[in-house]
């Protein structure tokens, strides 16, 4: 492809119709070849800058509490099932297929890290991501309902390519909260991907929803087309604390 056509194609992609029209008529340039060399370089830089800004904007809009990368995980320290699933999940094919990921198990085993890492990967790949803890989402939903803006939030919520809900089970909620969470997750069921982390197994979800019928219906919707990963295992944080204590003890003994 010659440089003129490259410039025209980039102008279409970047939505720069005035520059495209100017380039299509070579009489606008005293030295077209030299002008195309400079213009192509400038447009390629603009295209790259826009891609970088778009990635940064998606990460910012996702509202991650902190930036975690999958590369930072110590795979050998993860529960066995997580080790097996990470390569597939990192491909983000589960988002293309509208599949859910549910990470359940002990605190400190890497559930939130995996969820955040997948969220970062998704943002970098061009997907729109929404992150919230379950308690904060329920508070948001109640506020939207009281302000009569719930429908507007629903329309955005169901269109996110990936929704990440962290910490299901740490705090129980009332009937209104349970119903709001159920209705919003149902909007995405079978169409868009949701990642949920929980310290409770499915059989204990009724303890936080306080409604066996609603709990059964929600579990059924979430587990359909889902990757359910058992994250039971020793805590990373406890292990790091023990290592820190042992290291401090050894240093003290050397003094």
C-alpha positions, 0 to 999 in steps of 0.5 A: 500500500502506498503512503497516500492510501495509508494516510487516507485510511488512517484519516478515515479511522481517526475521523479526520475528513478535512485532511483526507480530502486534502490528501486525495487532491495532490495539487494541494502539495508542492511536493506530495512525496515529501508531504506524505512522509511527514504527514504519515509519521504525524498521523501514525503518532496520533493514532498510537497516542489515541490508543494509549489514551483510550487504554488509560481511560478504560482503566480509569473508568473501570474504577479499580481500587488498585492495579494488579497484573496477572504477571505479578501472580506466583502461579505455583502458589495458587490453588491447583484449579486456578493454575489450570484455568489462568492461561485460558482466562488470560486469552479473554475468550470467556468475554467473547463467549459471554461466560462468567468466572466465579472464584470461591474460597479462602481469604487471601488466596488470590481471588481479587488479584485474579479478578483485577488482573483479568479486568486490566487485561480486558481494558488493555484489549479494548473491553469496557469494564466495571468494578465494584465490591458487592456492598458498594454496588448495592449502595449505588443501586439503592441511591439510583433507585431513590434518585429515580436514575436506576433505569439509566444505570441499568442500561449502562450496567448491562452493556459492560463487556465485563463486570467484576463484583468483589467480596460477595459474602463478607457482608450480608444485605437486606431484601431490597439489596438482594433483589436489586443485585439479582435483577441487575445480574439477571440483565447480563445472564447468558449475554455478558461476562461477570466475574464474582469473588466470594469467600463462601461456597454456593451452599452458604450464599443463602446466609447473605441473601436470606431467601432460598428461592432467590438464592437458587435462581441467582446461583442458576443464572450465574453458574450457567456457562461459567468457570467456577474455580475453587480457591481454597488454600493457604493465605498469601497474606498469612504466608507473607506475614510469617516470612516477614516475622521470621526475617525480622527475628533472624535480623534481630538475632544477628544484632 
